[in-house]
Amino acid sequence: MSLVLPSELVVDRFLPTVRSMLATRLAERGLTQQEIAAELGVTQAAVSKYVGGESGGDDRFREDPETVATVDRIAAGLAGDEMDGYDALAELLSLVRTLEDRGPICELHEEAMPELRGLGCDLCVRGLDPDVRAERDVLANVRTAARTLASIPGMADYIPNVGTNVGMCLPDPRDETDVAAIPGRIYAMGGRIEIPANPEFGASKHVATAVLAATAVDSEVHSAINIATDDDLLAAARAIGIDPLEFDADYEDRGDHLQTQFADRGTVPRIAYHRGAFGIEPATYVFGSTAVEAAELIGDLLETASQ
């Protein structure tokens, strides 16, 4: 893994772009290249390149509304003697913090370090506090589980028409926004598993309902994955010692119904299923302490069913 600090991107990509933008704005306001050089702390030759459009930089900053507004504000302030270097620096530092919070700097950082994609990285903004680490760990686990599903031979045959999703919650979840899942769900196409996006919190109300019902009864159960109901898989579950729970599909409040079923059993089963109802496709939920654990159980079921 290559280690790239966001500050490196600020120096290499952000500053040249902003200096170029400022030089152009100040030139438009009548400042000479020598005066612009003094304001920006660069050479007159550098200003000449900036104004001539030879500075390079990154268009993501040039097109970012916050950057454009800040540069215009600084240029007006410097040209009108209403702002000094200290004020301009304060404006730029505030802008950098904004752009690091899921903005262009964050985007560039994820390009430089692909390992950060899909992890909900907030290091620049909040630091690695326990809450951020928990969120990152959940997102990483869901992403790994989705990839695990995609690698299971024959898995495409068990993706329901409505799609499959992988859900995992934070400790002590309050609602569906504390459950991470795949936006748009996982679907099968041409015998292959397609994962449309990296996981996000609040991305699926459907699978979050099952996760929240399960963790309300057993705080060690944090994940659920929905797949198609199939008798061979249910038989495979019984063959490896799992007693699936059947529940009714036609309930307006699925979460309360599931929670009641789990409480009546006295535990959250590893597998719960229904056989559908009018307008409701049959579905099976596979539960686990983590999303990866639930995905691995699905792999075991498919392997057992194929024997």
SERO-98150 format. One line per 10 residues: their letters; for each residue y, x, z of C-alpha. Coordinates in pm, 1 decimal. Example, Ala and Ser with C-alpha at 12.3 -4.5 7.8 and 13.67 -1.06 7.14 Angstrom:
AS	-450.0 1230.0 780.0 | -106.0 1367.0 714.0
***
This chain:
MSLVLPSELV	0.0 0.0 0.0 | 341.7 137.9 -96.4 | 597.5 114.2 184.1 | 936.6 9.6 54.9 | 1217.9 -73.1 293.5 | 1454.5 -357.6 202.3 | 1740.4 -116.4 269.7 | 1620.0 98.4 -23.0 | 1657.6 -200.4 -253.1 | 2002.2 -269.7 -113.3
VDRFLPTVRS	2109.5 85.3 -203.2 | 1931.0 109.0 -538.2 | 1978.8 -242.4 -678.0 | 2230.6 -444.3 -476.8 | 2515.0 -194.7 -427.7 | 2541.6 -80.9 -792.7 | 2551.8 -443.6 -903.8 | 2813.5 -547.8 -649.4 | 3028.3 -240.5 -717.7 | 3015.9 -320.3 -1088.3
MLATRLAERG	3112.4 -680.9 -1022.7 | 3395.3 -577.2 -790.1 | 3525.9 -315.9 -1034.0 | 3537.9 -575.4 -1310.3 | 3711.4 -834.4 -1089.9 | 3968.9 -581.3 -963.8 | 4038.9 -460.2 -1317.8 | 4097.8 -820.0 -1421.6 | 4353.5 -841.7 -1140.9 | 4548.7 -547.6 -1278.9
LTQQEIAAEL	4429.8 -256.5 -1062.9 | 4397.8 80.7 -1232.1 | 4067.6 261.7 -1243.7 | 4202.8 515.3 -995.2 | 4300.6 238.1 -754.0 | 3960.8 71.1 -795.3 | 3785.3 402.5 -728.4 | 3981.5 441.4 -405.8 | 3892.8 88.0 -291.8 | 3522.8 123.3 -370.4
GVTQAAVSKY	3479.9 484.8 -255.4 | 3345.2 604.9 -590.5 | 3470.7 830.7 -867.7 | 3698.8 717.0 -1147.6 | 3420.4 804.4 -1391.8 | 3190.3 563.4 -1209.2 | 3455.0 291.0 -1228.0 | 3485.4 352.5 -1601.2 | 3112.1 290.0 -1639.0 | 3127.6 -17.1 -1418.5
VGGESGGDDR	3411.3 -171.9 -1614.9 | 3248.4 -72.6 -1943.5 | 2929.2 -253.9 -1850.7 | 2717.1 62.0 -1830.6 | 2629.2 34.3 -1463.9 | 2293.8 -138.9 -1493.8 | 2220.7 -324.7 -1172.2 | 2027.1 -648.0 -1139.8 | 2120.4 -980.8 -1297.5 | 1964.9 -1168.7 -1007.8
FREDPETVAT	2262.5 -1066.5 -798.0 | 2513.6 -1132.6 -1076.0 | 2379.8 -1485.9 -1110.9 | 2340.8 -1556.2 -739.8 | 2608.2 -1806.7 -624.3 | 2649.9 -1645.7 -280.4 | 2699.5 -1302.2 -435.3 | 2949.1 -1429.9 -693.3 | 3148.8 -1616.1 -427.5 | 3154.7 -1315.2 -193.3
VDRIAAGLAG	3258.2 -1071.5 -467.2 | 3537.4 -1304.0 -579.6 | 3656.1 -1338.3 -221.2 | 3657.1 -961.3 -162.5 | 3827.2 -888.3 -494.6 | 4102.7 -1139.2 -420.6 | 4146.4 -1002.7 -71.3 | 4165.1 -637.0 -177.4 | 4393.4 -706.9 -471.7 | 4628.3 -913.8 -257.2
DEMDGYDALA	4627.5 -671.7 38.4 | 4487.7 -951.0 253.4 | 4162.5 -761.1 318.7 | 4093.7 -396.8 401.2 | 3777.1 -188.6 374.5 | 3653.1 -306.1 713.9 | 3686.9 -670.9 613.2 | 3513.6 -606.8 281.5 | 3227.3 -428.1 456.6 | 3185.3 -719.3 698.2
ELLSLVRTLE	3165.5 -960.3 405.5 | 2904.4 -747.0 227.4 | 2689.3 -703.1 538.2 | 2692.3 -1078.6 592.8 | 2594.1 -1126.6 228.2 | 2304.3 -881.2 258.8 | 2167.6 -1072.7 556.8 | 2188.7 -1395.1 356.1 | 2013.3 -1243.5 54.6 | 1736.0 -1106.3 274.0
DRGPICELHE	1655.5 -1457.9 397.4 | 1433.4 -1572.0 105.1 | 1704.0 -1461.1 -140.1 | 1715.0 -1202.2 -422.1 | 1663.0 -904.5 -188.5 | 1355.0 -1073.6 -46.3 | 1233.9 -1146.4 -400.4 | 1279.9 -782.3 -502.6 | 1101.0 -668.1 -186.8 | 798.2 -884.5 -266.4
EAMPELRGLG	791.9 -739.9 -617.9 | 798.3 -388.4 -475.1 | 535.3 -480.0 -213.2 | 308.8 -751.9 -359.4 | 113.5 -753.2 -31.9 | 400.4 -954.8 120.0 | 366.9 -1246.7 -121.9 | 249.9 -1568.1 35.0 | 283.6 -1434.1 390.4 | 608.8 -1608.0 476.9
CDLCVRGLDP	764.3 -1269.4 551.1 | 1073.7 -1301.7 771.8 | 1092.6 -942.5 895.4 | 1448.9 -884.4 780.0 | 1576.0 -1201.5 942.3 | 1377.1 -1245.6 1260.9 | 1174.6 -931.9 1315.9 | 804.5 -928.8 1398.0 | 812.7 -1168.4 1694.7 | 495.3 -1352.4 1802.3
DVRAERDVLA	588.4 -1673.1 1619.1 | 644.7 -1490.4 1291.4 | 317.9 -1300.0 1330.7 | 130.6 -1625.5 1394.5 | 281.2 -1786.4 1084.7 | 202.0 -1480.8 873.7 | -156.9 -1469.1 999.7 | -214.9 -1837.3 922.3 | -71.0 -1805.9 570.3 | -282.3 -1496.1 503.4
NVRTAARTLA	-595.8 -1671.7 629.7 | -540.3 -1976.4 407.3 | -477.0 -1754.1 106.9 | -798.3 -1558.2 172.4 | -995.1 -1881.8 220.3 | -869.0 -2019.9 -110.7 | -977.9 -1703.3 -287.9 | -1312.2 -1721.8 -110.9 | -1365.9 -2072.9 -245.9 | -1277.2 -1957.8 -596.6
SIPGMADYIP	-1544.2 -1686.4 -576.3 | -1829.8 -1919.1 -470.3 | -2073.5 -1976.4 -761.3 | -2080.3 -2341.4 -863.4 | -1786.0 -2438.5 -642.6 | -1608.7 -2611.3 -931.5 | -1874.1 -2886.0 -923.2 | -1768.7 -2982.5 -570.7 | -1394.8 -3011.5 -630.2 | -1306.5 -3383.9 -610.9
NVGTNVGMCL	-1090.0 -3550.2 -874.3 | -794.6 -3550.2 -634.4 | -837.1 -3176.3 -582.1 | -935.8 -2962.6 -284.0 | -707.2 -2816.8 -24.8 | -736.7 -2563.3 252.3 | -544.3 -2639.4 569.3 | -492.0 -2432.1 882.6 | -253.9 -2497.4 1169.0 | -57.0 -2286.0 1410.8
PDPRDETDVA	-156.2 -2293.0 1778.3 | -39.9 -2617.4 1942.9 | 75.5 -2787.8 1621.5 | 324.2 -3072.9 1645.8 | 297.6 -3223.8 1298.3 | 207.2 -3146.7 936.8 | 486.4 -2888.7 908.1 | 277.8 -2667.1 1137.8 | -16.8 -2683.3 896.8 | -30.4 -2439.6 603.6
AIPGRIYAMG	-197.1 -2546.9 279.8 | -186.7 -2487.0 -96.2 | 98.7 -2670.2 -273.6 | -39.2 -2889.1 -549.3 | -398.2 -2851.7 -424.4 | -683.3 -2647.7 -568.4 | -846.6 -2793.9 -878.1 | -1125.7 -2718.3 -1124.3 | -1059.3 -2652.1 -1491.2 | -1324.5 -2554.1 -1741.5
GRIEIPANPE	-1568.2 -2465.8 -1465.6 | -1316.5 -2236.1 -1294.8 | -1121.8 -2277.5 -971.8 | -744.0 -2277.7 -1014.9 | -516.4 -2195.9 -721.2 | -166.5 -2301.3 -832.0 | 43.2 -2133.0 -563.2 | 47.9 -1934.9 -243.0 | 11.9 -2134.6 79.9 | 309.6 -2292.7 250.7
FGASKHVATA	361.1 -2483.9 571.6 | 389.9 -2859.9 522.3 | 238.0 -2844.0 173.9 | -32.6 -3109.0 227.1 | -19.6 -3425.8 431.6 | -378.0 -3516.6 335.7 | -562.3 -3215.7 475.3 | -308.9 -3178.3 758.6 | -416.0 -3520.0 888.2 | -773.8 -3397.0 932.4
VLAATAVDSE	-663.5 -3067.5 1085.8 | -433.7 -3234.7 1339.8 | -700.1 -3489.5 1436.1 | -953.0 -3212.0 1492.2 | -731.8 -2977.8 1692.6 | -618.5 -3268.8 1914.3 | -981.6 -3301.2 2033.2 | -1079.2 -2931.8 2020.6 | -795.7 -2678.5 2034.9 | -1027.2 -2411.2 1891.5
VHSAINIATD	-1056.8 -2596.4 1559.5 | -759.1 -2504.5 1343.0 | -876.3 -2563.1 987.1 | -1021.5 -2815.6 744.6 | -1116.7 -2805.9 376.4 | -1188.7 -3120.3 174.6 | -1458.7 -3119.9 -91.9 | -1655.1 -3386.8 -277.7 | -1918.5 -3578.1 -83.3 | -2262.4 -3477.5 -209.2
DDLLAAARAI	-2603.9 -3567.8 -67.4 | -2749.4 -3226.4 -146.1 | -2474.2 -3055.5 54.2 | -2520.2 -3296.0 344.0 | -2894.8 -3220.8 337.4 | -2815.3 -2849.5 329.6 | -2595.0 -2894.3 637.0 | -2878.4 -3058.9 826.8 | -3113.1 -2783.1 712.7 | -2895.7 -2521.2 883.5
GIDPLEFDAD	-2860.0 -2724.4 1202.3 | -2536.6 -2916.0 1142.2 | -2523.8 -3290.0 1212.6 | -2258.2 -3434.5 977.3 | -2043.9 -3720.4 1104.1 | -1998.6 -4018.8 872.6 | -1680.3 -4220.6 914.3 | -1522.0 -4514.1 735.3 | -1280.1 -4430.4 456.8 | -1080.1 -4752.5 456.7
YEDRGDHLQT	-844.9 -4692.9 750.5 | -468.9 -4712.3 726.1 | -422.4 -4443.4 989.6 | -684.3 -4185.1 897.9 | -567.2 -3941.2 1165.2 | -610.9 -4179.4 1458.8 | -945.4 -4296.8 1322.5 | -1077.7 -3941.9 1287.9 | -951.0 -3843.5 1631.0 | -1126.8 -4143.5 1784.8
QFADRGTVPR	-1450.8 -4059.4 1602.9 | -1436.7 -3698.8 1722.6 | -1357.8 -3801.4 2079.2 | -1645.4 -4050.2 2081.6 | -1883.4 -3778.5 1968.8 | -1742.8 -3544.3 2230.6 | -1678.7 -3265.5 1983.9 | -1541.1 -3194.4 1639.4 | -1833.1 -3172.0 1394.1 | -1843.5 -2890.1 1145.6
IAYHRGAFGI	-1871.6 -3156.7 873.5 | -1736.3 -3510.6 855.0 | -1760.7 -3730.1 547.3 | -1709.2 -4073.6 402.9 | -1849.7 -4242.6 93.2 | -1524.6 -4383.2 -31.9 | -1377.5 -4729.1 -58.5 | -1177.8 -4927.4 -310.9 | -938.0 -4678.7 -467.1 | -1054.1 -4401.6 -233.2
EPATYVFGST	-1270.6 -4119.7 -363.0 | -1560.6 -4005.4 -137.1 | -1461.5 -3697.8 60.4 | -1615.7 -3445.5 296.0 | -1420.1 -3233.5 542.6 | -1552.0 -2896.6 651.9 | -1395.9 -2772.9 975.1 | -1364.1 -2427.3 1123.4 | -1173.8 -2223.9 1377.4 | -1008.0 -2058.0 1078.0
AVEAAELIGD	-974.3 -2142.3 711.1 | -1191.2 -1845.6 617.2 | -1466.1 -1966.3 850.8 | -1459.7 -2311.5 688.1 | -1469.1 -2158.9 338.7 | -1761.7 -1935.3 431.0 | -1950.8 -2237.7 563.1 | -1901.4 -2409.9 227.3 | -2047.0 -2102.2 60.9 | -2349.2 -2120.5 291.6
LLETASQ	-2397.6 -2489.0 211.6 | -2391.8 -2430.1 -163.2 | -2633.4 -2140.8 -132.8 | -2872.9 -2346.0 81.9 | -2848.9 -2645.9 -152.8 | -2939.9 -2429.5 -452.0 | -3262.0 -2298.4 -294.1
***
